[in-house]
Amino acid sequence: MALLRVTVVLMWYLIALSSARRTGAEDGEVLEKTNSARCTSRCFSLHMTQLTASFKHLQSDDVLGWCESHRRCSQCLQPCKELWETRRDLPQKPCEKHHECVTSWEFLVSLRSGKQGDCPPPQRAMGFAAACVESCSADKHCSASKKCCSNGCGHTCQAPANLYKGVPLKPRKDILFLEDQQGQLEVRWVSKFNVTIEPVLYILQRRWNHGIHPSEDDASPWHTVVMTMEDRAVLKDIRPHRWYQFRVSAVNSQGTRGFTTPSKHFFSTRDPFPPEAPQSVRAGNETQGTDGSSVGVQILWDPPKEGDLPVHHYKVTCSARHALRPSAQDRKDNARVTQGAVCEMDLQGLLPGTSYLIQVQAISYWGQKRLKSGRAQLTFTTKTTGLSSLPATPGPEQTKGQFSNELPSAPHLVNPSSPHNLRLEAAAPHYHNNQLQVKVFWKRRHQETYKDSPTYVLRWYPHVCASNVSQTEKKATVQGTHYVITGLLFACKYRIAVALVAPEGDQRSEAVTAVTTPPCSAVMARGGKALPCAREERPLVSKKVVLRPEKLTAEFHTVNGSLQGLFRWQLSQTAPGQAPIAGFQFSWVQVSSSTMATGGQDTRISQTQIVAPDQRSLTVEWLQPDSVYKLQVQVLSAGGSGLSVARTLHTPPLNTTLL
């Protein structure tokens, strides 16, 4: 029990410490931005004569542009801009030759050492503030807005006098939003009358949170967006599916009264953009396969830059570099997806000494719509195993374990980067004389002189097949540079090797390639007739999801004055050999009455949440009472999206409970 109490106390301490650090970091940034704005306002005040002669209205960002192009005013701005952009003070040495730069630097130093306001007269000190002690030596030793002031016999922290003398009033708390079709957001606020003649600068900050409803507890830290002299700002980086809050402060050289209260939440209604392509695709560790004749490579990449939506998973496509371009079906067969947004994948069963093209895509979901990034590419060549002969035919257990990702792979693979003297290539398999056959041909990179025509030994065997077959290695002795291999099996991946036999009888290093034969159902005989195929033949691709969610039910409750829905569903019986599910995609959208009446398409944006595979329920808050909603639950797996169940229902009023 005592240990539990200690643990709880420690957790609360860590939470409080983290919160204090976050608050301290936010306060530090606000102070630096405010000091930079005070410094900028001071520069404008020093050049007020030229400004009033050049501008009818001083509250315009054109004033800032004028100052940056004016020699003396730009020198005054230099320390102010340095603090705003880098959060670091400009060293004094670059300012030594320019008087206006030096005075700005000294002004920033004074702001750092002293707080806003004046010290009250010593005789007005009362209570602890009048104690004859040295409790502080600088304003930074005092909390909040208090200053370190003399009381006649010591120094204590005291409330300042004239705290807001000459300081502009806060803008009104109502902030307006206007979003255009391109996703740009115009933020407007209303300024109160200016109590001084000094130009006023506005600092706009924002924070945001993900989720189906706004939450200040889960919101990001406040972040400064812009400093402007106008009562509006246009933001181009607003992202959908986020709840934004804004606040604004008015600043001049005398100081600020702080930020307005946080605005009402803003939720962008535009459709999101697809994610950007992954970055820095690279090959990691390379290992030798269990069969001794293949290699495995770890592919790694960095996530794309933060976009409108989080990445749901990545799609990785692997194909050997061919003389002929692979078809769309080949690329589809060689594609795999990650379990979640992990940035790595192990590729097994690759050929040694072969050049491969790897393509990686980021996938996000927006309701029922799948958004794909561009493809990030990597070309690399696997290492050579150094084996001089093909391995024995794999057993059924070994073959079975390689079905899911090995076949069917891209046909007529070419080995253009073999380090040996031989280069082996294969044409596309074709059906002729009632049998499946393929033509292979090779050539030497470095011609050697022999008294007679050189002799080659050609070996081939089915490395992996769709059905359990036990085939021994076959070979042929060839005098020439091509050969037609006949009697091939359907839906198999053949490993083919050719080696030069020297006149002395010693066999040289061999070149290796692979050929994938099509399934029987994809081959047509002469005249366009289908072949009589064996029933046991199965294409070696991952099974698609056939599991279906069913019995979608709803239960509503009133919680803290808002409507909350609890939705449950069941899953159809799992079949033998069924691919495991990766989760559920639950979507809901409010349907307007006009859409229900006309049967048209509703333009409102649906909301989506991904649910864990072992979860069969979801709670949705902040539903609109007495409204029509369309719900959908869809199965997700490594192979993609599966079947779904949908339901349209009417939510009850707040004063009732519907089961």
C-alpha positions as CSV (number, residue, x, y, z in Angstrom):
1,M,0.0,0.0,0.0
2,A,2.8,2.4,0.9
3,L,4.6,1.5,-2.4
4,L,1.4,2.4,-4.3
5,R,1.1,5.7,-2.5
6,V,4.7,6.5,-3.3
7,T,4.2,5.6,-7.0
8,V,1.1,7.8,-7.2
9,V,2.8,10.7,-5.6
10,L,5.8,10.3,-8.0
11,M,3.5,10.2,-11.0
12,W,1.8,13.4,-10.0
13,Y,5.2,15.0,-9.4
14,L,6.4,14.1,-12.9
15,I,3.1,15.3,-14.4
16,A,3.4,18.6,-12.5
17,L,7.1,19.0,-13.5
18,S,6.3,18.3,-17.2
19,S,3.4,20.9,-17.1
20,A,5.7,23.4,-15.4
21,R,8.4,23.0,-18.0
22,R,5.8,23.3,-20.8
23,T,4.3,26.5,-19.2
24,G,7.8,27.9,-18.7
25,A,8.8,27.3,-22.3
26,E,5.6,29.0,-23.5
27,D,6.1,32.0,-21.2
28,G,9.7,32.3,-22.4
29,E,8.7,32.4,-26.1
30,V,5.9,34.9,-25.4
31,L,8.3,37.2,-23.6
32,E,10.8,37.0,-26.4
33,K,8.2,37.7,-29.1
34,T,6.7,40.6,-27.0
35,N,10.2,42.2,-26.5
36,S,10.8,41.9,-30.3
37,A,7.5,43.6,-31.0
38,R,8.2,46.4,-28.4
39,C,11.6,46.9,-30.1
40,T,10.0,47.1,-33.5
41,S,7.4,49.6,-32.3
42,R,10.1,51.8,-30.8
43,C,11.8,51.9,-34.2
44,F,8.6,53.1,-35.9
45,S,8.2,55.8,-33.2
46,L,11.7,57.1,-33.8
47,H,10.7,57.6,-37.5
48,M,7.1,58.8,-36.9
49,T,7.7,62.1,-38.9
50,Q,8.6,60.2,-42.1
51,L,5.9,57.6,-41.5
52,T,3.1,60.1,-41.1
53,A,4.3,61.9,-44.2
54,S,4.4,58.7,-46.3
55,F,1.3,56.9,-45.0
56,K,-2.3,57.9,-44.4
57,H,-2.9,54.9,-42.2
58,L,-0.1,53.7,-40.0
59,Q,-1.7,50.4,-39.1
60,S,-0.5,48.6,-42.2
61,D,2.2,46.1,-43.0
62,D,3.4,48.5,-45.7
63,V,5.0,50.5,-42.8
64,L,7.2,47.5,-42.0
65,G,8.2,47.2,-45.6
66,W,9.1,50.9,-45.7
67,C,11.2,50.6,-42.6
68,E,13.1,47.6,-43.9
69,S,14.1,49.5,-47.1
70,H,15.0,52.7,-45.2
71,R,18.7,52.8,-44.2
72,R,18.5,54.1,-40.6
73,C,15.2,52.4,-39.8
74,S,16.4,49.1,-41.0
75,Q,19.5,49.4,-38.8
76,C,17.2,50.0,-35.9
77,L,15.2,46.9,-36.8
78,Q,18.2,44.6,-37.0
79,P,18.3,43.5,-33.3
80,C,14.5,43.2,-33.2
81,K,14.3,40.9,-36.2
82,E,17.2,38.8,-35.0
83,L,15.4,38.1,-31.7
84,W,12.1,37.3,-33.5
85,E,13.6,35.0,-36.1
86,T,16.2,33.1,-34.0
87,R,15.1,33.8,-30.4
88,R,18.7,34.9,-29.8
89,D,20.1,38.3,-29.2
90,L,22.2,40.0,-31.9
91,P,25.8,40.4,-30.7
92,Q,26.8,44.0,-30.0
93,K,29.8,43.9,-32.3
94,P,27.9,44.0,-35.6
95,C,26.0,47.0,-34.3
96,E,29.1,49.1,-33.2
97,K,29.2,51.1,-36.5
98,H,25.5,52.0,-36.5
99,H,24.1,54.2,-33.7
100,E,20.5,53.1,-34.3
101,C,21.4,49.5,-34.1
102,V,23.3,50.1,-30.8
103,T,20.4,51.9,-29.2
104,S,18.0,49.0,-30.2
105,W,20.4,46.5,-28.7
106,E,20.5,48.5,-25.5
107,F,16.7,48.8,-25.4
108,L,16.4,45.0,-25.6
109,V,18.9,44.6,-22.8
110,S,16.8,46.9,-20.6
111,L,13.7,45.0,-21.4
112,R,15.4,41.8,-20.3
113,S,16.6,43.2,-17.0
114,G,13.4,45.0,-16.0
115,K,9.7,44.3,-16.2
116,Q,6.9,46.5,-17.4
117,G,5.8,49.3,-15.2
118,D,7.4,51.6,-12.6
119,C,8.5,51.0,-9.0
120,P,6.2,52.7,-6.5
121,P,7.5,55.3,-4.0
122,P,9.4,53.6,-1.1
123,Q,7.1,55.2,1.5
124,R,4.1,53.4,0.1
125,A,5.5,49.9,0.9
126,M,3.3,48.0,3.3
127,G,3.5,44.6,5.0
128,F,6.3,42.3,3.9
129,A,7.1,44.7,1.1
130,A,8.2,47.2,3.8
131,A,10.6,44.7,5.5
132,C,14.2,45.8,5.8
133,V,15.6,42.8,3.9
134,E,17.3,42.2,0.6
135,S,14.8,39.6,-0.8
136,C,15.7,40.3,-4.5
137,S,18.2,42.0,-6.6
138,A,16.5,42.1,-10.0
139,D,12.9,41.9,-11.4
140,K,13.5,38.4,-12.6
141,H,13.6,37.2,-9.0
142,C,10.0,38.3,-8.5
143,S,6.9,36.3,-9.6
144,A,4.3,37.4,-12.1
145,S,4.4,41.1,-12.8
146,K,6.0,42.2,-9.6
147,K,9.2,44.2,-9.7
148,C,12.2,44.4,-7.4
149,C,11.9,47.8,-5.8
150,S,13.5,49.7,-2.9
151,N,11.5,50.4,0.3
152,G,14.1,52.7,1.8
153,C,15.9,50.1,3.9
154,G,16.0,47.1,1.6
155,H,14.7,45.6,-1.7
156,T,11.5,43.5,-1.9
157,C,9.1,42.3,-4.7
158,Q,6.3,44.9,-5.0
159,A,3.3,45.4,-7.3
160,P,4.3,47.9,-10.0
161,A,2.8,51.3,-10.5
162,N,1.7,52.6,-13.9
163,L,1.7,49.0,-15.2
164,Y,-0.3,49.8,-18.3
165,K,0.7,53.5,-18.8
166,G,0.7,54.1,-22.6
167,V,0.1,50.5,-23.3
168,P,-2.6,49.7,-26.0
169,L,-5.9,48.0,-25.1
170,K,-6.5,44.4,-25.8
171,P,-8.4,43.6,-29.0
172,R,-12.0,42.4,-28.5
173,K,-12.3,38.8,-27.6
174,D,-14.4,37.9,-30.7
175,I,-12.2,36.5,-33.5
176,L,-13.7,35.8,-36.9
177,F,-12.7,33.2,-39.4
178,L,-13.1,33.0,-43.2
179,E,-11.8,30.0,-45.2
180,D,-11.6,29.9,-49.0
181,Q,-11.7,26.9,-51.3
182,Q,-7.9,26.6,-51.4
183,G,-7.8,26.1,-47.6
184,Q,-6.4,29.6,-46.8
185,L,-7.9,30.9,-43.5
186,E,-8.3,34.6,-42.8
187,V,-8.3,35.4,-39.1
188,R,-9.9,38.8,-38.2
189,W,-10.1,40.6,-34.9
190,V,-11.5,44.0,-33.8
191,S,-9.1,46.5,-32.2
192,K,-10.2,49.0,-29.6
193,F,-9.2,52.7,-29.9
194,N,-5.5,53.4,-29.6
195,V,-4.7,55.2,-26.3
196,T,-1.3,56.4,-27.7
197,I,0.0,57.7,-31.0
198,E,2.6,54.9,-31.2
199,P,2.1,52.2,-33.9
200,V,0.7,49.0,-32.5
201,L,1.8,45.5,-33.5
202,Y,-0.3,42.4,-33.0
203,I,1.0,39.0,-32.1
204,L,-1.2,36.1,-33.2
205,Q,-0.9,32.7,-31.6
206,R,-2.7,29.4,-32.1
207,R,-3.0,25.9,-30.7
208,W,-4.8,22.8,-32.0
209,N,-5.8,19.2,-31.2
210,H,-6.8,16.1,-33.1
211,G,-10.0,14.2,-32.4
212,I,-13.7,14.2,-33.0
213,H,-14.3,17.1,-30.7
214,P,-12.3,20.1,-29.4
215,S,-10.2,19.6,-26.3
216,E,-8.1,22.2,-24.5
217,D,-6.5,19.5,-22.3
218,D,-5.1,17.6,-25.4
219,A,-4.2,20.8,-27.3
220,S,-0.7,21.6,-28.4
221,P,1.3,24.4,-26.8
222,W,0.6,27.9,-27.9
223,H,2.6,28.8,-31.0
224,T,3.3,32.2,-32.4
225,V,2.0,32.4,-36.0
226,V,2.6,36.0,-37.1
227,M,3.4,39.6,-36.1
228,T,1.4,42.1,-38.0
229,M,0.3,45.8,-37.9
230,E,-3.1,45.0,-39.3
231,D,-6.2,43.6,-37.6
232,R,-6.2,40.5,-39.9
233,A,-3.9,37.7,-40.9
234,V,-4.1,35.1,-43.8
235,L,-2.8,31.6,-42.9
236,K,-1.9,29.1,-45.6
237,D,-0.9,26.2,-43.4
238,I,-4.3,25.3,-41.9
239,R,-4.9,21.6,-42.0
240,P,-8.2,19.7,-41.9
241,H,-9.3,17.4,-39.2
242,R,-7.9,19.7,-36.5
243,W,-9.5,21.9,-34.0
244,Y,-7.8,25.3,-33.8
245,Q,-7.9,28.1,-31.2
246,F,-6.4,31.5,-31.6
247,R,-5.5,34.4,-29.3
248,V,-4.0,37.9,-30.0
249,S,-2.1,40.6,-28.1
250,A,-1.5,44.2,-28.9
251,V,2.0,45.6,-28.3
252,N,3.8,48.9,-28.5
253,S,7.1,50.1,-27.1
254,Q,5.6,50.6,-23.6
255,G,4.4,46.9,-23.3
256,T,1.3,44.8,-23.6
257,R,-1.8,44.0,-21.6
258,G,-1.5,40.3,-22.6
259,F,-3.5,38.0,-24.9
260,T,-7.2,37.8,-25.4
261,T,-9.1,34.8,-24.0
262,P,-8.8,31.8,-26.4
263,S,-11.2,32.1,-29.4
264,K,-14.0,29.6,-30.2
265,H,-12.7,26.5,-31.9
266,F,-12.3,26.5,-35.7
267,F,-12.6,23.2,-37.7
268,S,-11.5,23.3,-41.3
269,T,-14.0,22.0,-43.8
270,R,-11.8,21.5,-46.8
271,D,-10.7,18.1,-48.1
272,P,-7.2,17.1,-47.1
273,F,-4.3,16.8,-49.4
274,P,-2.6,13.4,-49.9
275,P,0.5,12.8,-47.8
276,E,3.9,13.6,-49.2
277,A,6.2,10.8,-50.4
278,P,8.4,9.0,-47.8
279,Q,12.0,10.3,-47.5
280,S,15.4,8.7,-47.5
281,V,14.6,5.2,-48.7
282,R,17.6,3.0,-48.1
283,A,18.7,-0.6,-47.8
284,G,19.7,-1.9,-44.4
285,N,21.1,-5.3,-43.4
286,E,21.4,-8.0,-46.0
287,T,21.1,-11.7,-44.9
288,Q,21.3,-15.0,-46.6
289,G,18.1,-16.9,-47.0
290,T,17.4,-20.2,-45.2
291,D,17.6,-22.1,-48.5
292,G,21.2,-20.8,-49.0
293,S,20.5,-19.5,-52.5
294,S,18.4,-16.4,-51.8
295,V,19.0,-13.2,-49.8
296,G,16.9,-11.0,-47.6
297,V,17.2,-7.2,-47.3
298,Q,15.8,-4.8,-44.8
299,I,14.3,-1.7,-46.4
300,L,14.1,1.5,-44.2
301,W,12.7,5.0,-44.8
302,D,11.9,8.2,-43.0
303,P,8.3,9.3,-42.7
304,P,7.1,12.2,-44.9
305,K,6.8,15.7,-43.7
306,E,3.8,16.3,-41.4
307,G,0.7,16.6,-43.6
308,D,-3.0,17.1,-43.3
309,L,-3.6,13.5,-42.1
310,P,-1.5,10.9,-40.2
311,V,-0.1,8.1,-42.2
312,H,-2.1,4.9,-41.9
313,H,0.3,2.5,-43.5
314,Y,3.0,2.3,-46.2
315,K,2.9,0.3,-49.5
316,V,6.1,-1.3,-50.6
317,T,6.6,-2.6,-54.2
318,C,9.6,-4.7,-55.1
319,S,10.5,-5.7,-58.7
320,A,13.7,-6.8,-60.4
321,R,15.1,-4.4,-63.1
322,H,13.9,-5.8,-66.4
323,A,14.8,-5.3,-70.0
324,L,11.0,-5.2,-70.4
325,R,8.8,-3.0,-68.3
326,P,6.7,-4.9,-65.8
327,S,2.9,-4.8,-66.1
328,A,0.5,-3.2,-63.6
329,Q,-0.5,-6.7,-62.5
330,D,3.1,-7.6,-61.8
331,R,3.5,-4.5,-59.7
332,K,0.3,-5.3,-57.8
333,D,1.4,-8.9,-57.1
334,N,4.8,-7.7,-55.7
335,A,3.2,-5.1,-53.4
336,R,3.1,-5.4,-49.6
337,V,1.8,-3.1,-46.9
338,T,3.1,-2.5,-43.4
339,Q,1.2,-3.1,-40.2
340,G,0.6,0.5,-39.2
341,A,2.9,3.4,-39.9
342,V,6.2,1.5,-39.3
343,C,9.1,2.7,-41.4
344,E,10.8,-0.6,-42.3
345,M,10.1,-3.9,-44.1
346,D,12.0,-7.1,-44.5
347,L,12.1,-8.5,-48.1
348,Q,12.9,-12.1,-48.4
349,G,13.6,-14.5,-51.3
350,L,15.5,-12.0,-53.4
351,L,18.0,-13.2,-56.0
352,P,21.7,-12.7,-55.3
353,G,23.6,-10.4,-57.6
354,T,20.4,-8.8,-59.0
355,S,19.3,-5.2,-59.3
356,Y,16.0,-4.3,-57.7
357,L,13.7,-1.3,-57.8
358,I,11.9,-0.5,-54.5
359,Q,9.0,1.9,-54.4
360,V,7.5,3.1,-51.1
361,Q,4.1,5.0,-50.8
362,A,2.5,6.6,-47.8
363,I,-1.3,5.9,-47.4
364,S,-3.7,8.0,-45.4
365,Y,-7.5,7.7,-45.0
366,W,-10.1,10.4,-45.2
367,G,-13.5,8.8,-44.4
368,Q,-13.8,6.1,-47.0
369,K,-11.3,7.7,-49.4
370,R,-7.8,6.4,-49.6
371,L,-5.1,9.1,-50.2
372,K,-1.8,8.0,-51.7
373,S,1.5,9.9,-51.8
374,G,3.9,9.9,-54.6
375,R,6.4,7.0,-54.9
376,A,9.8,7.2,-53.3
377,Q,12.3,5.0,-55.2
378,L,15.4,3.1,-54.4
379,T,17.6,1.0,-56.8
380,F,20.1,-1.4,-55.3
381,T,21.9,-4.6,-56.2
382,T,21.9,-7.6,-53.9
383,K,25.2,-9.2,-53.0
384,T,26.4,-12.4,-54.6
385,T,26.3,-15.6,-52.4
386,G,29.2,-17.1,-54.2
387,L,27.5,-20.5,-54.6
388,S,28.5,-22.5,-57.7
389,S,25.5,-24.8,-58.0
390,L,21.8,-24.7,-57.4
391,P,20.5,-26.1,-54.1
392,A,18.4,-29.2,-53.9
393,T,14.7,-28.9,-54.4
394,P,13.0,-27.4,-51.3
395,G,10.7,-29.6,-49.3
396,P,7.0,-29.0,-48.8
397,E,7.4,-27.4,-45.5
398,Q,10.0,-24.9,-46.8
399,T,8.0,-24.1,-49.9
400,K,4.8,-23.6,-47.9
401,G,6.4,-20.9,-45.7
402,Q,7.3,-18.8,-48.7
403,F,4.0,-18.7,-50.5
404,S,2.6,-15.3,-49.3
405,N,5.2,-13.0,-50.7
406,E,7.3,-14.9,-53.2
407,L,4.9,-15.7,-56.0
408,P,3.7,-14.6,-58.4
409,S,6.6,-12.2,-58.9
410,A,7.5,-10.3,-62.0
411,P,8.1,-12.6,-65.0
412,H,11.1,-12.9,-67.3
413,L,13.5,-11.6,-64.7
414,V,16.8,-10.3,-66.0
415,N,20.2,-10.3,-64.2
416,P,21.9,-7.3,-65.7
417,S,24.3,-6.7,-62.9
418,S,25.8,-10.2,-62.5
419,P,29.5,-9.8,-61.5
420,H,30.5,-12.9,-63.5
421,N,31.6,-13.1,-67.1
422,L,28.2,-14.5,-68.1
423,R,24.9,-12.6,-68.4
424,L,21.8,-14.7,-68.4
425,E,18.4,-13.4,-69.6
426,A,15.0,-15.0,-70.1
427,A,12.1,-14.2,-72.4
428,A,8.5,-14.4,-71.3
429,P,7.1,-17.9,-70.8
430,H,4.7,-19.1,-73.6
431,Y,2.5,-22.1,-74.3
432,H,3.5,-24.1,-77.4
433,N,3.0,-27.7,-78.5
434,N,0.8,-28.4,-75.5
435,Q,3.4,-27.4,-73.0
436,L,4.7,-24.4,-71.2
437,Q,8.2,-23.3,-72.3
438,V,10.6,-20.4,-72.0
439,K,13.6,-19.4,-74.1
440,V,16.8,-18.4,-72.2
441,F,19.9,-16.9,-73.7
442,W,23.2,-15.7,-72.4
443,K,26.4,-14.0,-73.5
444,R,29.9,-13.5,-72.2
445,R,31.1,-10.1,-71.2
446,H,34.7,-10.8,-71.9
447,Q,35.3,-12.9,-75.0
448,E,37.8,-15.8,-74.5
449,T,39.4,-17.8,-77.3
450,Y,38.8,-21.5,-77.4
451,K,39.8,-24.0,-80.1
452,D,36.3,-25.4,-80.2
453,S,32.8,-23.9,-79.5
454,P,32.4,-23.3,-75.8
455,T,30.2,-25.7,-73.8
456,Y,27.7,-24.5,-71.2
457,V,25.8,-26.4,-68.5
458,L,22.2,-25.2,-67.9
459,R,20.3,-26.1,-64.7
460,W,16.8,-25.3,-63.7
461,Y,14.2,-26.4,-61.1
462,P,11.0,-25.0,-59.6
463,H,12.0,-23.1,-56.5
464,V,8.5,-22.4,-55.3
465,C,5.1,-23.5,-56.7
466,A,1.5,-22.8,-55.9
467,S,0.8,-26.5,-55.3
468,N,3.0,-28.9,-53.5
469,V,5.3,-30.5,-56.1
470,S,8.5,-32.3,-55.7
471,Q,10.7,-31.8,-58.7
472,T,14.4,-32.6,-59.1
473,E,16.9,-30.4,-60.7
474,K,17.1,-30.8,-64.5
475,K,20.1,-29.8,-66.6
476,A,21.2,-29.7,-70.2
477,T,24.6,-29.4,-71.9
478,V,24.5,-26.7,-74.6
479,Q,26.9,-25.6,-77.3
480,G,25.6,-22.2,-78.1
481,T,24.2,-19.2,-76.4
482,H,20.4,-20.0,-76.1
483,Y,18.1,-22.8,-75.1
484,V,14.4,-23.5,-75.0
485,I,13.3,-25.1,-71.6
486,T,10.2,-27.1,-72.1
487,G,7.7,-28.9,-69.8
488,L,7.5,-26.1,-67.2
489,L,4.9,-26.2,-64.5
490,F,2.2,-23.6,-64.1
491,A,2.3,-21.0,-61.3
492,C,5.9,-21.8,-60.3
493,K,9.0,-19.7,-59.7
494,Y,12.0,-21.3,-61.5
495,R,15.6,-20.7,-60.7
496,I,17.8,-21.0,-63.7
497,A,21.6,-21.1,-63.8
498,V,24.1,-21.4,-66.6
499,A,27.9,-22.0,-66.3
500,L,30.7,-22.2,-68.8
501,V,32.7,-25.4,-68.9
502,A,36.3,-24.8,-69.8
503,P,38.2,-27.2,-72.1
504,E,40.1,-28.6,-69.1
505,G,36.8,-29.7,-67.6
506,D,36.6,-27.2,-64.7
507,Q,33.2,-25.4,-64.4
508,R,33.4,-21.7,-64.1
509,S,31.2,-19.4,-62.0
510,E,27.6,-19.3,-63.2
511,A,25.0,-16.7,-63.9
512,V,21.6,-17.0,-62.2
513,T,18.1,-15.7,-63.0
514,A,14.6,-16.6,-62.3
515,V,11.4,-17.0,-64.2
516,T,7.8,-17.0,-62.9
517,T,5.3,-19.1,-64.9
518,P,1.7,-17.9,-65.1
519,P,-1.2,-19.8,-63.6
520,C,-3.0,-22.2,-65.9
521,S,-6.2,-20.1,-65.8
522,A,-4.3,-17.2,-67.3
523,V,-3.0,-19.2,-70.4
524,M,-5.0,-19.5,-73.6
525,A,-4.3,-22.2,-76.2
526,R,-4.3,-21.7,-79.9
527,G,-7.7,-20.3,-81.0
528,G,-8.3,-18.6,-77.7
529,K,-9.5,-21.7,-75.9
530,A,-8.9,-22.1,-72.2
531,L,-6.7,-24.9,-71.0
532,P,-8.1,-27.8,-68.8
533,C,-6.6,-26.8,-65.5
534,A,-6.1,-28.9,-62.4
535,R,-8.5,-27.9,-59.5
536,E,-5.8,-27.9,-56.9
537,E,-3.9,-25.1,-58.6
538,R,-4.0,-21.9,-56.4
539,P,-2.4,-18.6,-57.2
540,L,0.1,-17.6,-54.6
541,V,-1.3,-14.3,-53.5
542,S,-2.6,-13.2,-50.2
543,K,-6.2,-14.0,-49.6
544,K,-8.5,-11.0,-49.6
545,V,-10.5,-10.1,-46.6
546,V,-13.9,-11.8,-46.6
547,L,-14.8,-11.3,-43.0
548,R,-17.8,-9.1,-42.7
549,P,-18.9,-6.9,-39.7
550,E,-22.6,-7.4,-38.8
551,K,-25.3,-6.6,-36.3
552,L,-24.4,-2.9,-36.0
553,T,-26.3,-1.5,-33.0
554,A,-26.6,1.9,-31.3
555,E,-27.2,3.1,-27.8
556,F,-27.5,6.8,-26.8
557,H,-27.0,8.6,-23.5
558,T,-27.0,12.2,-22.4
559,V,-23.7,13.2,-20.8
560,N,-23.0,16.7,-19.4
561,G,-25.7,18.2,-21.7
562,S,-24.4,16.5,-24.9
563,L,-25.5,13.4,-26.8
564,Q,-23.2,10.4,-26.7
565,G,-23.5,7.3,-28.8
566,L,-22.2,3.8,-28.0
567,F,-22.0,1.6,-31.2
568,R,-21.4,-2.1,-31.2
569,W,-20.9,-4.7,-33.9
570,Q,-20.0,-8.3,-34.4
571,L,-17.7,-10.1,-36.8
572,S,-18.7,-13.0,-39.1
573,Q,-17.3,-16.5,-38.3
574,T,-13.6,-16.8,-39.1
575,A,-12.8,-19.2,-41.9
576,P,-9.8,-21.5,-41.9
577,G,-6.8,-19.9,-43.5
578,Q,-8.4,-16.5,-43.3
579,A,-6.0,-13.5,-43.3
580,P,-5.8,-11.8,-39.9
581,I,-7.5,-8.5,-39.6
582,A,-5.6,-5.3,-38.8
583,G,-8.5,-3.4,-37.4
584,F,-11.8,-1.7,-38.2
585,Q,-12.6,1.6,-39.8
586,F,-15.6,3.3,-38.2
587,S,-17.2,6.3,-40.1
588,W,-20.1,8.5,-39.4
589,V,-21.6,11.5,-41.1
590,Q,-24.7,13.6,-40.4
591,V,-27.2,13.5,-43.2
592,S,-29.3,16.7,-43.9
593,S,-33.0,16.5,-44.3
594,S,-32.8,17.9,-47.9
595,T,-30.5,15.1,-48.9
596,M,-32.9,12.5,-47.4
597,A,-35.8,14.0,-49.4
598,T,-34.1,14.3,-52.8
599,G,-31.9,11.3,-52.5
600,G,-28.9,13.3,-53.6
601,Q,-25.4,13.1,-52.3
602,D,-24.6,14.9,-49.1
603,T,-21.5,17.2,-49.2
604,R,-20.8,17.0,-45.5
605,I,-17.5,15.5,-44.5
606,S,-17.6,12.2,-42.7
607,Q,-15.5,11.5,-39.7
608,T,-13.5,8.3,-39.3
609,Q,-11.7,6.5,-36.5
610,I,-9.5,3.4,-36.7
611,V,-10.4,0.8,-34.1
612,A,-8.2,-2.0,-32.8
613,P,-8.8,-5.5,-34.2
614,D,-9.9,-6.9,-30.8
615,Q,-12.4,-4.1,-30.2
616,R,-16.1,-4.4,-31.1
617,S,-17.5,-1.1,-29.9
618,L,-16.8,2.6,-30.1
619,T,-18.1,5.7,-28.2
620,V,-18.8,8.8,-30.2
621,E,-19.4,12.1,-28.3
622,W,-21.0,15.4,-29.3
623,L,-23.6,14.0,-31.6
624,Q,-26.4,16.3,-32.8
625,P,-29.7,15.4,-31.1
626,D,-32.8,14.7,-33.2
627,S,-30.7,14.2,-36.4
628,V,-30.0,11.6,-39.0
629,Y,-26.6,9.9,-39.2
630,K,-25.2,7.4,-41.6
631,L,-22.8,4.8,-40.0
632,Q,-20.4,2.4,-41.6
633,V,-18.0,-0.2,-40.1
634,Q,-15.3,-1.7,-42.5
635,V,-12.8,-4.5,-41.9
636,L,-9.1,-3.6,-42.5
637,S,-6.3,-6.1,-43.1
638,A,-2.7,-6.1,-44.5
639,G,-4.3,-6.8,-47.9
640,G,-6.4,-3.7,-47.8
641,S,-10.0,-2.8,-47.0
642,G,-12.7,-5.5,-46.8
643,L,-16.4,-5.8,-46.5
644,S,-18.5,-3.3,-44.5
645,V,-21.9,-2.9,-42.9
646,A,-23.8,0.4,-43.0
647,R,-26.8,1.8,-41.2
648,T,-28.8,5.0,-41.2
649,L,-30.4,6.0,-37.9
650,H,-32.1,8.9,-36.2
651,T,-30.6,10.3,-32.9
652,P,-33.1,11.0,-30.1
653,P,-33.7,14.3,-28.4
654,L,-31.6,15.1,-25.4
655,N,-34.3,14.3,-22.8
656,T,-34.7,10.7,-23.9
657,T,-32.6,7.5,-24.1
658,L,-32.8,5.2,-27.1
659,L,-31.6,1.7,-27.2
